[in-house]
Amino acid sequence: MKYVLLVPDGMADDPVLELGGRTPLEAASTPTLDRLARHGEVGSVQVTPPGMYPGSDAANMALMGYDPREYYTGRGPVEAAAMGVAVGARDVAFRCSIVTTDGERLTDYCAGHITTPEAHALLEHAASRIGEPRMRFCPGVSYRHVIVVQDGSDAVTTHEPHENMGRPIREMLPAGADEALLRRLILSSLELLSDHPVNVVRRERGLPPGNLLWPWGQGRTPVLPPFKVLHGVTGAVVAGVDVVKGLGMLAGLEVLDVPGVTGDFDNDYVAQGTAAAEALRGHDFVLVHVEAPDEAGHVGSIAEKVRALESVDSLLLEALLKGLRGVDFRLLVVPDHATPVATRGHRAGWMPYLLYGSDETQASGMPFHERAAMASPHRVEEGRQLIGRLLRG
C-alpha cells in the first residue's frame, strides 16, 4: 500500500459574490476530485490547534502528525533547514521577506513576486552596507529569505507581512528582545533599496519595488522525531516552498528537487504529480504540497485561485493517478488552512478533507468542497490525527 498526502495550500475559501455565492473550490471544474470524493470519504478537520495562528508551517506540521503545540518554534528555522543554513543552538532564525512599501504602509507582501536574481541583488546590497556583525543574510527564492541572528532571542513580537497589507509600518515594527537591531534592519533597508537599480527598472516597468526587508517568524531550530519512527513508513516530499521542504528535512523525509515545481502560479503541475508517483517506487509515503492557491488568495485573485484548483485536478492529480495505475494506494487531500480572496489572509476553522482508498468500496456520494464537507458527519478535531486515518485506515 502506498500513501499520498496532497496539500493544496490555502485551497479553502468563503462564498464569493462574483461566483454566485460559491467558493472558488465549488466554482472550479474538478471532476477528478469529485469522482474520488464520491467513492471515498468527505469530512472536515480543524488543522491548526485553536489559538494558534494558522500558518503553513504549524499547519503542515500538524498534517504530518506532529503536534505544533509541542514542536513548533517559528517559521524562520524551518526555512533555514530547507536552505541548508546552519543555525546554532543560541541563534535565532527569522524569515525575511522582500516587500513593498509606499514609505508609510506595507503595500505588497511579495514585491510583485520579485524574481530570484533581483531579490539576491537587493539582499546582497543591503547585507554589504547594513554591517550588523551578529546578523547573517541567507538568500532564498523570490521574496522569501532568511536572516540568522547570533546569540539572539526569540522573545520578540513580529508581524506576518501577508496578513498586514495596508497597515502602517510604524505600527508593526518589532518589539521586544533585539528590537533595536531588527528596527535598524527594516529602516536602513528602506533607505538602501528604494533607489537601487533593480527597483528603478521595476518602477519603469510598472512593477512594485522590493524596497523593504521585513523580518518575522523567528525561532530556534525544532527537534522532530523521525517520520519513520513516528509512523512506521518511509517518505518523500515534493514541494516548491522552503517551509514545507524544511519540515520534510527536519522529519527525515527525502526532499526531492523537481525542475518546474515552484511556489507560484507558474508551477509545473504535471511534473509534480509525476515526481510524486515516482517517489513512491522507493518510499511508502509522499507529501505533495501546492502553493499556488494560497498565493492567489493573498493577491485576492479569484481567477488565479480557480485556475490553480483546476490545475491540481486536471494536471497534477491525473499525472499522479496515471503513475499509480496497478498500485494499491490511499490518498488524503486537505488544505492546511483557508486563504479567502476577500480578506487575502489566512483563516483557521474547519477545513474540508477527502480520503480515498483504491481498494475500498465506501462511497460518500458527495462532491469535494467546503459546503459538502460541513454537511458530512465525519469530523476530526485535531489536524495531527488525520494522517493516522490515511496510514492506518
N, C-alpha and C positions, 0 to 999 in steps of 0.2 A: 504494500500500500504506500502511495506517495501522497504528500500533503502540501497544499498551496494556501498561503495567506496572502490575499490580494487587498492592498490598502489604497483606494483612490482618495488621496489626501483632500480633506475638505469637501468631499462629494455631497454631503447632506446640506440642505438649504431650507428656506422658508418659502411659502407660496409667493409667487411674483405676479403682480398685476399685469405686466406686459405679456405674461404667458397664460393669461386667462385664469389666474388663481392657482396654477400648478407650480410645483417646484421645477427647477431645471432637470432633475432626475425623472420626474413624471413626464416632462415635455420631450425629453430626449428619446430618440429611437434606439431602444436597447433590446432587440429581440433575443439575443443570446442570454443576457442576464435574466430576462423574463422567463425564458424557457427553463433555465436552470432553477429558477425560483419556483416555478410551478411543480417541478419534480424534486424539490428539496424542502428546506425549512427556512421560513422567513420570520424574523423576530427583531427585537430591539435590545440594545445594550447601553449601559452607561459606561463609556470607555474610561474616562478620567475620574478618579475619586472626587466626590463632592468637596468643594472648597479649594481644589487645585485648578490653576489656570490650564485650560485645555490646549496646551502647546503640542506640536507634533512630537517633541522629544518625550515628554511624560506619557502622552497618549500611545505612541508606538511602543514604548517600553511596556506599558500595560498590555497591549495586544500581543506582545511576545511572551507574556506570562510573568513579568516582573512587577512587583507592587511598587509603583513610583513613590508611595509614601515612605518606603524603606530605602529605595536605591537612588531616587532622583536627586541630583545635586545642582543641576543647571545645564543650559544648552551649550555653553562655551566649551566645556571639557569633552563633550560628546563629539562636537565637530572637530575639535583638535585631534581626537583619536583617529578620525577618518582621514585627516590630513597628514598623519604621522608626526604630529607635533608633540615633542616631549614636554610634559607638564610635571614639574617636581611636586613632591608632597606638600611643600609650603607655598606653592604657586597657585594662582587663580587664573583660569582661562575665561575670557569674555568672547562672545560672538561680537564681531564688529561689522556693522553694515555700512555700506556707502549709500547715503541717502541724499535727498534734495531738500533744500530749504530756500525760502524767499528772503532769508535774513532774520525772520521773526518766527515763522511757523514751519513745521515739518510738512512738506507738500507731497513727497513721493518716497515710499519706504524702500524702493529698489533703484532709484535714479533711472527710471525708464528701462529697467533690466539692462543696465550698462554692460558692455561686453567685458570679457575677462582681460584682454590686453589693455583696454582703457583703465579698468579698475586697478590692475597691477601698477600701471604708470602713476596713478594717483596715490596709491598706498606707498609706493617706494619714495615718491616725492615728500609725502608727509613724514614718513619714518626718518628720512635723512635730515630733516630740519627741526622736528619737534625735540629730538635729543633727550628723551627720558631714559636714563640708564636702566631703570627697573622694568621697562616696557619693551616687549618683543613683538614685532609685527609679522604676521604669518599670512601671506596671500592665499586666497582660496579661489572660488569660481564666481564670476559675475559680481554681484553686490555682496556676497557672503564671505567674510573673512574672520580671522581670529587674532586676538591680542592676548598675550600672556604677561601677567604682572608678577614679577618675582617677589617672594615674601609678601604676598598680597593677602587681602582679607575679602571674604565673600559677604561680609556684613554691610552691604550697600544696597540701596534701592535704585533700580534702573527700570527703564520702560521699553517695551517691545515697540519698534517703530511701526510695524504693520497694524498695530492696534491704536495708534495715536496720530494718524494723519490729520492735519489741520490744527493740531494743538500748538500753542506757543512753546518754542524751545526752552525758554527760561523756566517754564513750569515743570519741565521734565528732566532737568539736569540731575545727575547722580547725587545721592545724598547718603552720607554715612562714611564708613571707612574708605580711605583713599579717594574721597570725593574731590579733593583739590587736584590730584593727579588726573582723574578722569575728566573733570571740567576743563582743565587746561588742554587736554587732548581734543575735546569737542570744539572749543572756541578757537584754538590755534588752527585746527583743520579748516575751519571756515575761511580764515584769513589766507591760508596757504593754497587752498584748492580752487577758490572761486574764479581766479583768472588763469588757472593752469591751461596750457594749450589744448589739452583734451577737452576741457569744458568750453573753451572758446569755440572749438569746432562743433561740439554738441549743440550749443546755442544757435550757431549759424544754420545747423540742420533742423532746428526746431525741436530738439530733444532736451529733456530736463538734464541739468548738470549734476554730476556727482560731487557736490561741494561741501559735504559734511561727513565726518566719521562718527558713528554712533555705537558706543559700547553697551552691551546688555547681555542678559542670560549668563551671568557669572557663576562659577562654581569650581570645586575641586574634582578631580577625576574619580568617578564612582567605581566600585568593585562589584561586578556582577558575577553570580555563579554561572559557570559554563552552561550554555543552552542544552548541550548534550546531557549534562548531569541533571539538569532540571527536568528535561522532558524525555530523555532516552532516545533521541534521534539526532542525526547529523543534519546540518542545514547550510543554506546559502542565502545571500541577499542580492537582489537585482534592483537597484535604485539609482536615482540621478542626483540626490542631495546628500550632503555630508552628514546631516543629523541622523539619517537612517543608516547610512554606511557606518558611522561611528558606533551606533548601537550594536550593529552586527559584529563589528570588530571586538567591542567590549564583551560581547556574549560568546565569542569564539566561533562565530559563523564565518564561512568563506564569503568574502565580499567581492563580487565579480565586477570587473571594469568592462562595460559593454559599449562599444562605439555607437554614438547616436542616442544613447539614453541620457536625458538631461532633466533638469528641474524646471523646465519652461515649456512653452507652447510648441516648440519645435521637437519635442520628444519623438523618438522613433519607436512607436508602439509595437510594430511587428518584430523589431529586433529585441525588444524587451520580453515579449511573450515567447519568442523562440529561445532566447537565452534561459528563461525560467524553465522551460521544458527540458532543455539540455542539461541544466544544473541537476535535475532530478535523476539523471543517469548515475550520478555518483553520490547523491545525497537523498535523504528521506523527505526533507522539508525545504521549501523555498519561500522566502518573503519577497513579494513583489510590491514595490511602493511607487505610486504615480503622483507626481507633484502638481501637474497642470490644473486640475480642478480647483486646488487651493489658490494658485496664482490668479486664476480667473476670478475667484471670489474676492481676492484682495484688491484687484483693479476694478471690481464692480462690473465685469463684462458678462452679461447673460449669454451672449452668442459664443464667447470663448468657453464658458463653462459647459454649455450644451455640446459644443464641438468636442471638448475633451472627454466627456462621458460617452459620447457616441464612438470616439476613437478607442476608448478602453474596451467597449463592447465589440465593435466590428473588426478591430485590428489586433489589439493585444490578446483578448480572450480567444479569438479564433485561432491565432498563431499558437497560443498555449495549448488549446484543446487538440489542435492538429498534431502537436508534438507528443501528446499523451494518448493517442489512439492505441488501443490494445493494452493500456495500463490501468490498473485499478487506482483510483485517486479520490481524495476528499478535498473539497475547495471551500474556503471561507472568504467571503467578500464583505468588507466592512470599512467604512471611513473612520479615521481617527477622531474626527470632530466635524462640526459644521462650519462652513465659511460662507455665510449668506452674502449674496451680491449686494443686498440693500445696505448692510452695515459694514461690509468689507473687513470684518474681523472674525476671530474665532468665537464659536459658541459651544458650550458644553450641553449636556442633556442626553436624551435618548437618541441613539443612532441606529439606523437600520442595518441588519446583517442578513446575509444569505449563506446557508450551509448546505452543500450538495455533496452526495456520495455517488460515485459511478456505479457502485454495487448495491445501492439501496432502492427501495421501492416506495418510500413515503412520498406524499405529494401534497404540497400546501395549496395548490391551485391558485396561488397569489402571484401578482407581478412583483417586481422589486423596486420599491420606492418608499419614501418616508411614511405616507399615509397607510399603505398596506402593512408596513412593519408595526405601526402603532395599533392596528386593528388585530394583530396576531396575539394569541395567548402566550407566546414564547417571550420570556423576559430574562435577561441576565443582568444581575445587579452590579457586577464589577467586571470591567473590561479584562482584567488579568485572568478571569475564569474562562473566558471564551475559547482560548486556544486549547483548553482541555477538552472542550466539545469537539474541536477539529481533530485532535490527535487520538482521542480515546472513544469518541462516539457518545 
